[in-house]
Amino acid sequence: MTVRRVGAVVVAGCAVLAGCSSPAPISDASPGDPLTRTFKEGQRPAVADLTGTSLDGDAVRLSDYRGKVVLINAWASWCGPCRAEAPELKKVQAEWGGRGLRVLGLDNDGDRAAGLAFQKDHHLAYPSLHDPSAKQALRLPRGLVNTQALPYTIVVDPEGKVAATRMGAVTRAQLAKVIEPLLPA
């Protein structure tokens, strides 16, 4: 391999790693956003009952939230875009929690202490399943999201079906377009 090719490979690799394998968020007004998928009612795939232990040591089951809109967000403490979106997710839970929205984190950190520190640093009031080996992520419908790229977000309707997915960091405005129509008035 020539020096020029080695340099190109190194630059490309650094570009991918800088974003935790996830591109920068696209503008909220971007039509046809390739990183966002929505599913029409009647065509929504079901989500398996994600279960496990939260970072705080409590038992968590996705099925406990049946009848609620659930925003599942996969993250890791070392992921820059995950850190950037954490305040947005906190706002979303505070704003829509009273109307039936629940946020459920899916922590991919190998070290529980790192996940707990992230949760504390960002004052996150919602539970996060500790999933260092991605066992829960592998239970998601195949092809729904790239579970090897963080962050990703899945919006689950009250019937336990996927209403939308997003690869990369999310904003409150992006989520509003999907969540508002699913919540009771």
C-alpha positions as CSV (number, residue, x, y, z in Angstrom):
1,M,0.0,0.0,0.0
2,T,1.4,3.4,-0.9
3,V,1.9,6.2,1.6
4,R,-0.9,8.2,0.0
5,R,-3.4,5.3,0.4
6,V,-2.3,4.7,4.0
7,G,-2.9,8.4,4.7
8,A,-6.3,8.3,3.1
9,V,-7.3,5.3,5.2
10,V,-6.1,7.0,8.4
11,V,-8.0,10.2,7.6
12,A,-11.2,8.3,6.8
13,G,-10.9,6.2,10.0
14,C,-10.4,9.3,12.1
15,A,-13.5,10.9,10.5
16,V,-15.6,7.9,11.4
17,L,-14.3,7.7,15.0
18,A,-14.8,11.4,15.6
19,G,-18.5,10.9,15.4
20,C,-18.8,7.6,17.3
21,S,-19.8,6.0,13.9
22,S,-22.6,8.4,13.6
23,P,-22.9,11.5,11.3
24,A,-23.7,14.9,12.6
25,P,-27.4,15.6,13.1
26,I,-29.2,16.8,10.0
27,S,-31.3,20.0,10.2
28,D,-34.7,19.6,11.7
29,A,-36.2,21.0,8.5
30,S,-34.4,18.5,6.2
31,P,-37.0,16.8,3.9
32,G,-36.4,13.2,3.3
33,D,-33.9,12.8,6.1
34,P,-32.0,9.6,5.3
35,L,-31.2,9.0,9.0
36,T,-34.9,9.0,10.1
37,R,-37.5,6.4,9.3
38,T,-41.2,6.5,10.2
39,F,-43.7,3.7,10.0
40,K,-47.4,4.1,9.2
41,E,-49.9,2.6,11.6
42,G,-50.6,-1.0,10.6
43,Q,-47.0,-1.3,9.2
44,R,-45.1,-0.9,12.4
45,P,-42.9,-3.7,13.6
46,A,-43.3,-5.0,17.1
47,V,-40.5,-4.5,19.6
48,A,-39.3,-7.4,21.8
49,D,-39.7,-6.9,25.5
50,L,-36.4,-5.4,26.5
51,T,-35.5,-6.4,30.0
52,G,-32.6,-6.1,32.3
53,T,-31.1,-4.1,35.1
54,S,-30.9,-0.4,35.1
55,L,-27.7,1.5,35.9
56,D,-29.2,2.0,39.4
57,G,-29.7,-1.7,39.9
58,D,-33.5,-1.8,39.4
59,A,-35.3,-4.3,37.2
60,V,-36.6,-2.7,34.0
61,R,-39.0,-4.1,31.4
62,L,-40.2,-2.3,28.3
63,S,-43.5,-4.1,28.7
64,D,-44.1,-2.2,32.0
65,Y,-44.6,0.9,29.8
66,R,-47.3,-0.6,27.6
67,G,-49.9,2.0,26.9
68,K,-47.3,4.8,26.9
69,V,-45.2,6.2,24.2
70,V,-41.6,5.1,24.8
71,L,-38.5,6.7,23.5
72,I,-35.6,4.2,23.5
73,N,-32.2,5.9,23.2
74,A,-29.0,3.9,22.9
75,W,-25.9,5.7,24.1
76,A,-22.5,5.4,25.7
77,S,-20.6,7.8,27.9
78,W,-17.6,7.9,25.5
79,C,-19.8,9.0,22.5
80,G,-19.7,12.7,21.7
81,P,-23.0,12.9,19.9
82,C,-24.6,11.0,22.8
83,R,-23.3,13.7,25.2
84,A,-24.6,16.4,22.9
85,E,-28.2,15.0,22.8
86,A,-28.5,14.1,26.5
87,P,-29.9,17.6,27.4
88,E,-32.4,17.3,24.6
89,L,-33.6,13.9,25.9
90,K,-33.9,15.4,29.4
91,K,-36.1,18.2,28.1
92,V,-38.3,15.7,26.2
93,Q,-38.9,13.6,29.3
94,A,-39.7,16.7,31.4
95,E,-42.0,18.2,28.8
96,W,-44.0,15.1,27.7
97,G,-43.6,12.8,30.7
98,G,-46.9,14.1,32.2
99,R,-48.7,13.2,28.9
100,G,-47.5,9.6,28.9
101,L,-44.0,9.7,27.4
102,R,-41.4,7.5,28.9
103,V,-37.7,7.6,28.0
104,L,-35.7,4.4,28.4
105,G,-31.9,4.6,27.9
106,L,-29.9,1.7,26.6
107,D,-26.3,2.1,28.0
108,N,-23.6,0.5,25.9
109,D,-20.7,1.2,28.3
110,G,-18.6,-1.8,29.4
111,D,-18.2,-0.2,32.8
112,R,-21.4,0.4,34.8
113,A,-19.6,3.2,36.7
114,A,-19.0,5.2,33.5
115,G,-22.7,4.9,32.6
116,L,-23.7,6.0,36.1
117,A,-21.3,9.0,35.9
118,F,-22.9,10.0,32.6
119,Q,-26.4,9.7,34.0
120,K,-25.4,11.8,37.0
121,D,-23.5,14.4,35.0
122,H,-26.5,15.0,32.8
123,H,-29.1,14.8,35.6
124,L,-31.0,12.1,33.7
125,A,-34.2,11.2,35.5
126,Y,-35.1,8.2,33.4
127,P,-33.8,4.7,33.7
128,S,-31.1,3.2,31.4
129,L,-30.7,-0.5,30.9
130,H,-27.1,-1.5,31.2
131,D,-26.4,-3.4,28.0
132,P,-22.6,-3.7,27.6
133,S,-22.8,-6.9,25.4
134,A,-25.6,-5.5,23.3
135,K,-27.9,-8.4,24.1
136,Q,-30.9,-6.1,24.3
137,A,-30.0,-4.3,21.1
138,L,-29.8,-7.7,19.3
139,R,-33.5,-8.3,20.3
140,L,-34.6,-5.3,18.2
141,P,-36.2,-6.1,14.8
142,R,-33.5,-6.8,12.2
143,G,-32.6,-3.9,10.0
144,L,-34.4,-1.3,12.2
145,V,-31.3,0.5,13.2
146,N,-27.5,0.0,13.0
147,T,-26.9,-1.2,16.5
148,Q,-23.2,-0.8,16.1
149,A,-23.4,3.0,15.6
150,L,-24.3,5.3,18.5
151,P,-26.5,7.0,19.3
152,Y,-29.7,5.7,17.9
153,T,-33.3,6.3,19.0
154,I,-36.5,4.3,18.6
155,V,-40.0,5.7,19.3
156,V,-42.4,3.0,20.3
157,D,-46.2,3.7,20.2
158,P,-48.6,2.7,23.0
159,E,-49.2,-0.7,21.5
160,G,-45.5,-1.6,21.6
161,K,-44.8,-1.0,17.9
162,V,-42.1,1.0,16.3
163,A,-43.4,4.4,15.1
164,A,-40.0,5.9,14.1
165,T,-36.2,5.4,14.3
166,R,-33.3,7.9,14.1
167,M,-29.6,7.2,13.6
168,G,-27.4,9.9,15.1
169,A,-28.1,12.5,17.7
170,V,-31.7,13.8,18.0
171,T,-33.2,17.1,18.9
172,R,-36.4,18.0,20.7
173,A,-37.8,19.5,17.4
174,Q,-37.1,16.3,15.5
175,L,-38.7,14.2,18.1
176,A,-41.8,16.5,18.4
177,K,-42.8,15.6,14.8
178,V,-43.1,11.9,15.8
179,I,-44.0,12.0,19.5
180,E,-46.7,14.7,19.5
181,P,-49.2,12.8,17.3
182,L,-48.8,9.7,19.4
183,L,-49.6,11.4,22.8
184,P,-53.0,12.1,24.1
185,A,-54.1,15.7,23.9
